[in-house]
Amino acid sequence: KLKAIYELLETITDKCEDVANQIEGIVLENS
């Protein structure tokens, strides 16, 4: 059960990193 929770957290973290990278790219383009 712990492994499933860990994998879910990992997936969420990866998605958050992707979003952060996209936002960073947009900010850099507009600056």
N, CA, C and O atoms as a Tinker XYZ file with bonds, in Angstrom:
   124  protein
     1  N      0.840000   -1.200000    0.000000    73     2
     2  CA     0.000000    0.000000    0.000000    64     1     3
     3  C      0.880000    1.258000    0.000000    63     2     4     5
     4  O      0.598000    2.220000   -0.713000    81     3
     5  N      1.930000    1.238000    0.793000    73     3     6
     6  CA     2.834000    2.390000    0.829000    64     5     7
     7  C      3.446000    2.656000   -0.536000    63     6     8     9
     8  O      3.617000    3.807000   -0.940000    81     7
     9  N      3.775000    1.574000   -1.247000    73     7    10
    10  CA     4.409000    1.718000   -2.561000    64     9    11
    11  C      3.479000    2.461000   -3.522000    63    10    12    13
    12  O      3.927000    3.301000   -4.303000    81    11
    13  N      2.195000    2.151000   -3.463000    73    11    14
    14  CA     1.229000    2.809000   -4.340000    64    13    15
    15  C      1.152000    4.299000   -4.028000    63    14    16    17
    16  O      1.100000    5.127000   -4.938000    81    15
    17  N      1.146000    4.638000   -2.742000    73    15    18
    18  CA     1.101000    6.043000   -2.339000    64    17    19
    19  C      2.359000    6.757000   -2.815000    63    18    20    21
    20  O      2.292000    7.880000   -3.314000    81    19
    21  N      3.508000    6.098000   -2.658000    73    19    22
    22  CA     4.778000    6.689000   -3.080000    64    21    23
    23  C      4.783000    6.945000   -4.582000    63    22    24    25
    24  O      5.233000    7.996000   -5.037000    81    23
    25  N      4.284000    5.985000   -5.345000    73    23    26
    26  CA     4.240000    6.140000   -6.803000    64    25    27
    27  C      3.295000    7.269000   -7.200000    63    26    28    29
    28  O      3.579000    8.021000   -8.133000    81    27
    29  N      2.171000    7.388000   -6.491000    73    27    30
    30  CA     1.225000    8.467000   -6.775000    64    29    31
    31  C      1.869000    9.822000   -6.510000    63    30    32    33
    32  O      1.745000   10.742000   -7.319000    81    31
    33  N      2.555000    9.945000   -5.378000    73    31    34
    34  CA     3.248000   11.194000   -5.050000    64    33    35
    35  C      4.290000   11.528000   -6.105000    63    34    36    37
    36  O      4.450000   12.687000   -6.485000    81    35
    37  N      4.994000   10.510000   -6.575000    73    35    38
    38  CA     6.025000   10.716000   -7.585000    64    37    39
    39  C      5.398000   11.255000   -8.877000    63    38    40    41
    40  O      5.939000   12.162000   -9.511000    81    39
    41  N      4.261000   10.687000   -9.252000    73    39    42
    42  CA     3.567000   11.137000  -10.456000    64    41    43
    43  C      3.121000   12.585000  -10.312000    63    42    44    45
    44  O      3.290000   13.388000  -11.230000    81    43
    45  N      2.548000   12.917000   -9.148000    73    43    46
    46  CA     2.096000   14.290000   -8.906000    64    45    47
    47  C      3.274000   15.250000   -8.960000    63    46    48    49
    48  O      3.173000   16.328000   -9.545000    81    47
    49  N      4.392000   14.863000   -8.353000    73    47    50
    50  CA     5.582000   15.717000   -8.346000    64    49    51
    51  C      6.073000   15.961000   -9.763000    63    50    52    53
    52  O      6.425000   17.085000  -10.119000    81    51
    53  N      6.097000   14.904000  -10.574000    73    51    54
    54  CA     6.535000   15.041000  -11.968000    64    53    55
    55  C      5.624000   16.014000  -12.722000    63    54    56    57
    56  O      6.102000   16.851000  -13.488000    81    55
    57  N      4.302000   15.898000  -12.499000    73    55    58
    58  CA     3.357000   16.782000  -13.181000    64    57    59
    59  C      3.580000   18.229000  -12.744000    63    58    60    61
    60  O      3.546000   19.141000  -13.570000    81    59
    61  N      3.805000   18.439000  -11.454000    73    59    62
    62  CA     4.042000   19.789000  -10.947000    64    61    63
    63  C      5.308000   20.371000  -11.550000    63    62    64    65
    64  O      5.347000   21.555000  -11.884000    81    63
    65  N      6.344000   19.552000  -11.693000    73    63    66
    66  CA     7.590000   20.024000  -12.299000    64    65    67
    67  C      7.357000   20.422000  -13.752000    63    66    68    69
    68  O      7.880000   21.436000  -14.212000    81    67
    69  N      6.574000   19.626000  -14.472000    73    67    70
    70  CA     6.268000   19.941000  -15.869000    64    69    71
    71  C      5.564000   21.295000  -15.961000    63    70    72    73
    72  O      5.917000   22.128000  -16.795000    81    71
    73  N      4.570000   21.508000  -15.099000    73    71    74
    74  CA     3.822000   22.767000  -15.103000    64    73    75
    75  C      4.750000   23.925000  -14.761000    63    74    76    77
    76  O      4.691000   24.975000  -15.402000    81    75
    77  N      5.605000   23.745000  -13.757000    73    75    78
    78  CA     6.536000   24.799000  -13.357000    64    77    79
    79  C      7.467000   25.157000  -14.503000    63    78    80    81
    80  O      7.750000   26.332000  -14.736000    81    79
    81  N      7.946000   24.143000  -15.220000    73    79    82
    82  CA     8.837000   24.393000  -16.354000    64    81    83
    83  C      8.119000   25.165000  -17.457000    63    82    84    85
    84  O      8.700000   26.063000  -18.067000    81    83
    85  N      6.868000   24.822000  -17.711000    73    83    86
    86  CA     6.099000   25.518000  -18.742000    64    85    87
    87  C      5.889000   26.975000  -18.352000    63    86    88    89
    88  O      6.047000   27.870000  -19.182000    81    87
    89  N      5.532000   27.216000  -17.085000    73    87    90
    90  CA     5.322000   28.587000  -16.610000    64    89    91
    91  C      6.618000   29.376000  -16.718000    63    90    92    93
    92  O      6.616000   30.528000  -17.153000    81    91
    93  N      7.720000   28.759000  -16.324000    73    91    94
    94  CA     9.027000   29.415000  -16.400000    64    93    95
    95  C      9.345000   29.804000  -17.839000    63    94    96    97
    96  O      9.840000   30.902000  -18.091000    81    95
    97  N      9.065000   28.914000  -18.777000    73    95    98
    98  CA     9.312000   29.196000  -20.184000    64    97    99
    99  C      8.488000   30.376000  -20.672000    63    98   100   101
   100  O      8.992000   31.230000  -21.402000    81    99
   101  N      7.223000   30.428000  -20.273000    73    99   102
   102  CA     6.346000   31.528000  -20.682000    64   101   103
   103  C      6.849000   32.842000  -20.093000    63   102   104   105
   104  O      6.884000   33.861000  -20.783000    81   103
   105  N      7.235000   32.820000  -18.826000    73   103   106
   106  CA     7.725000   34.031000  -18.158000    64   105   107
   107  C      8.987000   34.536000  -18.845000    63   106   108   109
   108  O      9.135000   35.737000  -19.072000    81   107
   109  N      9.899000   33.618000  -19.178000    73   107   110
   110  CA    11.147000   34.019000  -19.832000    64   109   111
   111  C     10.870000   34.608000  -21.211000    63   110   112   113
   112  O     11.527000   35.568000  -21.613000    81   111
   113  N      9.906000   34.048000  -21.941000    73   111   114
   114  CA     9.574000   34.553000  -23.271000    64   113   115
   115  C      9.001000   35.963000  -23.195000    63   114   116   117
   116  O      9.236000   36.780000  -24.086000    81   115
   117  N      8.255000   36.250000  -22.140000    73   115   118
   118  CA     7.564000   37.536000  -22.032000    64   117   119
   119  C      8.396000   38.609000  -21.346000    63   118   120   121
   120  O      7.987000   39.769000  -21.305000    81   119
   121  N      9.545000   38.249000  -20.811000    73   119   122
   122  CA    10.341000   39.233000  -20.080000    64   121   123
   123  C     11.261000   40.010000  -21.011000    63   122   124
   124  O     12.004000   40.882000  -20.559000    81   123
